Amino acid sequence: MHYDKLKKIRNEKGFTCKQMGKKLNITAAYYCQIETGARNLSYNLACKIAKVFNMKPDEIFYDDHMKKRLK
């Protein structure tokens, strides 16, 4: 599942995948794979990502989750 909103927010905040990886203590490749849906996103990592953006996980991931569920 692609996380389109996550990528949009990251770009709006001016962060690269490499910067996000450093903030989350994961590799840039791992982070990019989350955005593209090549890797599953754990709840704990979703919370860490939301914290970087000073948001709640639902604000970032809920819409994309519902799109997948409705398919």
N, CA, C and O atoms as a Tinker XYZ file with bonds, in Angstrom:
   284  protein
     1  N      0.837000   -1.173000    0.000000    73     2
     2  CA     0.000000    0.000000    0.000000    64     1     3
     3  C      0.884000    1.238000    0.000000    63     2     4     5
     4  O      1.773000    1.373000    0.840000    81     3
     5  N      0.643000    2.123000   -0.923000    73     3     6
     6  CA     1.368000    3.387000   -0.984000    64     5     7
     7  C      0.827000    4.337000    0.075000    63     6     8     9
     8  O     -0.376000    4.392000    0.331000    81     7
     9  N      1.728000    5.072000    0.676000    73     7    10
    10  CA     1.327000    6.090000    1.641000    64     9    11
    11  C      1.534000    7.462000    0.993000    63    10    12    13
    12  O      2.514000    8.157000    1.258000    81    11
    13  N      0.593000    7.819000    0.150000    73    11    14
    14  CA     0.678000    9.065000   -0.618000    64    13    15
    15  C      0.692000   10.298000    0.282000    63    14    16    17
    16  O      1.440000   11.245000    0.040000    81    15
    17  N     -0.133000   10.279000    1.311000    73    15    18
    18  CA    -0.210000   11.427000    2.202000    64    17    19
    19  C      1.101000   11.593000    2.978000    63    18    20    21
    20  O      1.540000   12.718000    3.219000    81    19
    21  N      1.718000   10.492000    3.363000    73    19    22
    22  CA     2.996000   10.538000    4.064000    64    21    23
    23  C      4.046000   11.222000    3.192000    63    22    24    25
    24  O      4.769000   12.104000    3.655000    81    23
    25  N      4.122000   10.815000    1.948000    73    23    26
    26  CA     5.098000   11.409000    1.035000    64    25    27
    27  C      4.821000   12.903000    0.839000    63    26    28    29
    28  O      5.747000   13.713000    0.809000    81    27
    29  N      3.556000   13.255000    0.708000    73    27    30
    30  CA     3.174000   14.649000    0.527000    64    29    31
    31  C      3.594000   15.487000    1.738000    63    30    32    33
    32  O      4.152000   16.573000    1.581000    81    31
    33  N      3.327000   14.987000    2.928000    73    31    34
    34  CA     3.684000   15.709000    4.150000    64    33    35
    35  C      5.205000   15.840000    4.258000    63    34    36    37
    36  O      5.715000   16.908000    4.597000    81    35
    37  N      5.917000   14.769000    3.973000    73    35    38
    38  CA     7.384000   14.799000    4.034000    64    37    39
    39  C      7.922000   15.869000    3.097000    63    38    40    41
    40  O      8.794000   16.650000    3.475000    81    39
    41  N      7.404000   15.905000    1.879000    73    39    42
    42  CA     7.852000   16.904000    0.907000    64    41    43
    43  C      7.498000   18.331000    1.343000    63    42    44    45
    44  O      8.299000   19.250000    1.173000    81    43
    45  N      6.305000   18.510000    1.902000    73    43    46
    46  CA     5.887000   19.829000    2.380000    64    45    47
    47  C      6.790000   20.324000    3.505000    63    46    48    49
    48  O      7.065000   21.520000    3.612000    81    47
    49  N      7.249000   19.394000    4.344000    73    47    50
    50  CA     8.127000   19.755000    5.467000    64    49    51
    51  C      9.579000   19.905000    5.014000    63    50    52    53
    52  O     10.425000   20.372000    5.777000    81    51
    53  N      9.865000   19.510000    3.777000    73    51    54
    54  CA    11.203000   19.678000    3.224000    64    53    55
    55  C     12.207000   18.622000    3.642000    63    54    56    57
    56  O     13.412000   18.868000    3.618000    81    55
    57  N     11.720000   17.440000    4.029000    73    55    58
    58  CA    12.605000   16.355000    4.435000    64    57    59
    59  C     12.861000   15.397000    3.276000    63    58    60    61
    60  O     11.972000   15.144000    2.464000    81    59
    61  N     14.069000   14.873000    3.207000    73    59    62
    62  CA    14.393000   13.805000    2.264000    64    61    63
    63  C     14.164000   12.466000    2.957000    63    62    64    65
    64  O     13.987000   12.406000    4.174000    81    63
    65  N     14.170000   11.401000    2.172000    73    63    66
    66  CA    14.062000   10.062000    2.770000    64    65    67
    67  C     15.258000    9.800000    3.679000    63    66    68    69
    68  O     15.125000    9.160000    4.722000    81    67
    69  N     16.404000   10.288000    3.283000    73    67    70
    70  CA    17.611000   10.104000    4.090000    64    69    71
    71  C     17.471000   10.793000    5.450000    63    70    72    73
    72  O     17.833000   10.221000    6.479000    81    71
    73  N     16.948000   12.011000    5.453000    73    71    74
    74  CA    16.740000   12.735000    6.708000    64    73    75
    75  C     15.719000   12.027000    7.590000    63    74    76    77
    76  O     15.892000   11.947000    8.806000    81    75
    77  N     14.657000   11.514000    6.977000    73    75    78
    78  CA    13.645000   10.788000    7.750000    64    77    79
    79  C     14.237000    9.515000    8.351000    63    78    80    81
    80  O     13.975000    9.180000    9.506000    81    79
    81  N     15.030000    8.817000    7.559000    73    79    82
    82  CA    15.682000    7.620000    8.064000    64    81    83
    83  C     16.522000    7.911000    9.290000    63    82    84    85
    84  O     16.486000    7.165000   10.268000    81    83
    85  N     17.275000    8.992000    9.239000    73    83    86
    86  CA    18.113000    9.368000   10.383000    64    85    87
    87  C     17.255000    9.696000   11.600000    63    86    88    89
    88  O     17.570000    9.277000   12.714000    81    87
    89  N     16.185000   10.434000   11.393000    73    87    90
    90  CA    15.307000   10.804000   12.505000    64    89    91
    91  C     14.650000    9.577000   13.141000    63    90    92    93
    92  O     14.369000    9.566000   14.340000    81    91
    93  N     14.410000    8.545000   12.329000    73    91    94
    94  CA    13.706000    7.352000   12.802000    64    93    95
    95  C     14.647000    6.199000   13.146000    63    94    96    97
    96  O     14.208000    5.139000   13.594000    81    95
    97  N     15.946000    6.417000   12.930000    73    95    98
    98  CA    16.956000    5.398000   13.180000    64    97    99
    99  C     16.753000    4.155000   12.295000    63    98   100   101
   100  O     16.912000    3.020000   12.743000    81    99
   101  N     16.400000    4.409000   11.035000    73    99   102
   102  CA    16.294000    3.356000   10.024000    64   101   103
   103  C     17.020000    3.871000    8.776000    63   102   104   105
   104  O     17.380000    5.047000    8.710000    81   103
   105  N     17.231000    3.008000    7.800000    73   103   106
   106  CA    17.897000    3.459000    6.589000    64   105   107
   107  C     16.935000    4.264000    5.715000    63   106   108   109
   108  O     15.714000    4.144000    5.825000    81   107
   109  N     17.517000    5.077000    4.852000    73   107   110
   110  CA    16.706000    5.839000    3.900000    64   109   111
   111  C     15.930000    4.883000    2.994000    63   110   112   113
   112  O     14.770000    5.132000    2.667000    81   111
   113  N     16.573000    3.800000    2.596000    73   111   114
   114  CA    15.920000    2.816000    1.730000    64   113   115
   115  C     14.697000    2.215000    2.421000    63   114   116   117
   116  O     13.640000    2.065000    1.808000    81   115
   117  N     14.850000    1.873000    3.695000    73   115   118
   118  CA    13.732000    1.304000    4.451000    64   117   119
   119  C     12.577000    2.303000    4.500000    63   118   120   121
   120  O     11.421000    1.939000    4.280000    81   119
   121  N     12.898000    3.564000    4.789000    73   119   122
   122  CA    11.855000    4.584000    4.851000    64   121   123
   123  C     11.138000    4.726000    3.517000    63   122   124   125
   124  O      9.908000    4.767000    3.471000    81   123
   125  N     11.901000    4.802000    2.433000    73   123   126
   126  CA    11.297000    4.936000    1.103000    64   125   127
   127  C     10.431000    3.730000    0.761000    63   126   128   129
   128  O      9.401000    3.869000    0.100000    81   127
   129  N     10.844000    2.554000    1.206000    73   127   130
   130  CA    10.050000    1.353000    0.965000    64   129   131
   131  C      8.730000    1.411000    1.717000    63   130   132   133
   132  O      7.731000    0.865000    1.248000    81   131
   133  N      8.706000    2.055000    2.861000    73   131   134
   134  CA     7.442000    2.245000    3.585000    64   133   135
   135  C      6.519000    3.135000    2.762000    63   134   136   137
   136  O      5.346000    2.812000    2.572000    81   135
   137  N      7.048000    4.255000    2.276000    73   135   138
   138  CA     6.223000    5.176000    1.478000    64   137   139
   139  C      5.649000    4.503000    0.236000    63   138   140   141
   140  O      4.504000    4.760000   -0.133000    81   139
   141  N      6.430000    3.651000   -0.406000    73   139   142
   142  CA     5.968000    3.018000   -1.650000    64   141   143
   143  C      5.176000    1.740000   -1.416000    63   142   144   145
   144  O      4.619000    1.172000   -2.355000    81   143
   145  N      5.123000    1.286000   -0.173000    73   143   146
   146  CA     4.356000    0.088000    0.139000    64   145   147
   147  C      5.129000   -1.203000   -0.010000    63   146   148   149
   148  O      4.553000   -2.285000    0.104000    81   147
   149  N      6.426000   -1.110000   -0.262000    73   147   150
   150  CA     7.243000   -2.322000   -0.394000    64   149   151
   151  C      7.505000   -2.966000    0.967000    63   150   152   153
   152  O      7.840000   -4.148000    1.038000    81   151
   153  N      7.358000   -2.204000    2.031000    73   151   154
   154  CA     7.522000   -2.705000    3.398000    64   153   155
   155  C      6.272000   -2.371000    4.193000    63   154   156   157
   156  O      5.625000   -1.348000    3.967000    81   155
   157  N      5.948000   -3.249000    5.124000    73   155   158
   158  CA     4.824000   -2.993000    6.016000    64   157   159
   159  C      5.213000   -1.969000    7.064000    63   158   160   161
   160  O      6.378000   -1.872000    7.450000    81   159
   161  N      4.253000   -1.222000    7.512000    73   159   162
   162  CA     4.462000   -0.187000    8.516000    64   161   163
   163  C      3.924000   -0.684000    9.850000    63   162   164   165
   164  O      2.743000   -1.013000    9.967000    81   163
   165  N      4.783000   -0.736000   10.846000    73   163   166
   166  CA     4.341000   -1.133000   12.189000    64   165   167
   167  C      3.676000    0.060000   12.872000    63   166   168   169
   168  O      3.893000    1.212000   12.496000    81   167
   169  N      2.872000   -0.238000   13.869000    73   167   170
   170  CA     2.207000    0.824000   14.620000    64   169   171
   171  C      3.242000    1.708000   15.317000    63   170   172   173
   172  O      3.114000    2.933000   15.329000    81   171
   173  N      4.263000    1.083000   15.896000    73   171   174
   174  CA     5.291000    1.859000   16.603000    64   173   175
   175  C      6.006000    2.824000   15.668000    63   174   176   177
   176  O      6.260000    3.972000   16.033000    81   175
   177  N      6.331000    2.365000   14.468000    73   175   178
   178  CA     7.010000    3.231000   13.507000    64   177   179
   179  C      6.067000    4.332000   13.010000    63   178   180   181
   180  O      6.495000    5.464000   12.784000    81   179
   181  N      4.804000    4.001000   12.846000    73   179   182
   182  CA     3.820000    5.023000   12.450000    64   181   183
   183  C      3.759000    6.132000   13.501000    63   182   184   185
   184  O      3.648000    7.310000   13.163000    81   183
   185  N      3.830000    5.750000   14.764000    73   183   186
   186  CA     3.820000    6.740000   15.849000    64   185   187
   187  C      5.078000    7.603000   15.823000    63   186   188   189
   188  O      5.008000    8.814000   16.037000    81   187
   189  N      6.224000    6.985000   15.561000    73   187   190
   190  CA     7.481000    7.735000   15.483000    64   189   191
   191  C      7.461000    8.728000   14.322000    63   190   192   193
   192  O      7.913000    9.866000   14.452000    81   191
   193  N      6.930000    8.280000   13.188000    73   191   194
   194  CA     6.828000    9.162000   12.019000    64   193   195
   195  C      5.909000   10.341000   12.334000    63   194   196   197
   196  O      6.235000   11.488000   12.028000    81   195
   197  N      4.778000   10.059000   12.937000    73   195   198
   198  CA     3.833000   11.117000   13.285000    64   197   199
   199  C      4.469000   12.121000   14.237000    63   198   200   201
   200  O      4.234000   13.324000   14.122000    81   199
   201  N      5.265000   11.637000   15.166000    73   199   202
   202  CA     5.929000   12.515000   16.124000    64   201   203
   203  C      6.899000   13.470000   15.424000    63   202   204   205
   204  O      6.999000   14.637000   15.802000    81   203
   205  N      7.611000   12.981000   14.407000    73   203   206
   206  CA     8.529000   13.834000   13.641000    64   205   207
   207  C      7.768000   15.021000   13.053000    63   206   208   209
   208  O      8.283000   16.138000   13.021000    81   207
   209  N      6.556000   14.781000   12.596000    73   207   210
   210  CA     5.744000   15.827000   11.963000    64   209   211
   211  C      4.829000   16.549000   12.953000    63   210   212   213
   212  O      4.044000   17.413000   12.563000    81   211
   213  N      4.936000   16.189000   14.240000    73   211   214
   214  CA     4.088000   16.769000   15.280000    64   213   215
   215  C      2.600000   16.570000   14.950000    63   214   216   217
   216  O      1.787000   17.490000   15.040000    81   215
   217  N      2.286000   15.333000   14.565000    73   215   218
   218  CA     0.925000   14.973000   14.186000    64   217   219
   219  C      0.550000   13.669000   14.887000    63   218   220   221
   220  O      1.384000   13.039000   15.537000    81   219
   221  N     -0.699000   13.277000   14.749000    73   219   222
   222  CA    -1.166000   11.975000   15.222000    64   221   223
   223  C     -1.097000   10.998000   14.058000    63   222   224   225
   224  O     -1.269000   11.406000   12.910000    81   223
   225  N     -0.847000    9.707000   14.325000    73   223   226
   226  CA    -0.760000    8.725000   13.236000    64   225   227
   227  C     -1.989000    8.714000   12.318000    63   226   228   229
   228  O     -1.857000    8.591000   11.101000    81   227
   229  N     -3.168000    8.842000   12.900000    73   227   230
   230  CA    -4.394000    8.824000   12.084000    64   229   231
   231  C     -4.442000    9.972000   11.083000    63   230   232   233
   232  O     -4.996000    9.825000    9.993000    81   231
   233  N     -3.867000   11.111000   11.447000    73   231   234
   234  CA    -3.860000   12.263000   10.544000    64   233   235
   235  C     -3.060000   11.982000    9.278000    63   234   236   237
   236  O     -3.311000   12.576000    8.229000    81   235
   237  N     -2.099000   11.075000    9.387000    73   235   238
   238  CA    -1.235000   10.755000    8.253000    64   237   239
   239  C     -1.704000    9.515000    7.509000    63   238   240   241
   240  O     -1.758000    9.510000    6.280000    81   239
   241  N     -2.043000    8.466000    8.245000    73   239   242
   242  CA    -2.238000    7.149000    7.638000    64   241   243
   243  C     -3.679000    6.697000    7.464000    63   242   244   245
   244  O     -3.922000    5.754000    6.711000    81   243
   245  N     -4.638000    7.321000    8.121000    73   243   246
   246  CA    -6.012000    6.824000    8.104000    64   245   247
   247  C     -6.628000    6.826000    6.705000    63   246   248   249
   248  O     -7.235000    5.835000    6.299000    81   247
   249  N     -6.480000    7.917000    5.971000    73   247   250
   250  CA    -7.086000    8.005000    4.635000    64   249   251
   251  C     -6.559000    6.920000    3.701000    63   250   252   253
   252  O     -7.330000    6.283000    2.983000    81   251
   253  N     -5.229000    6.711000    3.713000    73   251   254
   254  CA    -4.642000    5.679000    2.851000    64   253   255
   255  C     -5.095000    4.296000    3.269000    63   254   256   257
   256  O     -5.319000    3.427000    2.426000    81   255
   257  N     -5.232000    4.090000    4.588000    73   255   258
   258  CA    -5.698000    2.789000    5.091000    64   257   259
   259  C     -7.135000    2.515000    4.618000    63   258   260   261
   260  O     -7.456000    1.398000    4.214000    81   259
   261  N     -7.979000    3.525000    4.669000    73   259   262
   262  CA    -9.375000    3.353000    4.266000    64   261   263
   263  C     -9.492000    3.095000    2.764000    63   262   264   265
   264  O    -10.337000    2.308000    2.338000    81   263
   265  N     -8.654000    3.747000    1.961000    73   263   266
   266  CA    -8.663000    3.494000    0.518000    64   265   267
   267  C     -8.366000    2.028000    0.234000    63   266   268   269
   268  O     -9.020000    1.401000   -0.599000    81   267
   269  N     -7.373000    1.491000    0.935000    73   267   270
   270  CA    -7.001000    0.086000    0.739000    64   269   271
   271  C     -8.140000   -0.826000    1.172000    63   270   272   273
   272  O     -8.444000   -1.815000    0.505000    81   271
   273  N     -8.758000   -0.492000    2.277000    73   271   274
   274  CA    -9.818000   -1.323000    2.828000    64   273   275
   275  C    -11.048000   -1.377000    1.918000    63   274   276   277
   276  O    -11.728000   -2.400000    1.841000    81   275
   277  N    -11.322000   -0.275000    1.238000    73   275   278
   278  CA   -12.507000   -0.207000    0.388000    64   277   279
   279  C    -12.325000   -0.910000   -0.958000    63   278   280   281
   280  O    -13.299000   -1.160000   -1.668000    81   279
   281  N    -11.083000   -1.226000   -1.304000    73   279   282
   282  CA   -10.830000   -1.902000   -2.593000    64   281   283
   283  C    -11.216000   -3.350000   -2.553000    63   282   284
   284  O    -11.068000   -4.056000   -3.551000    81   283
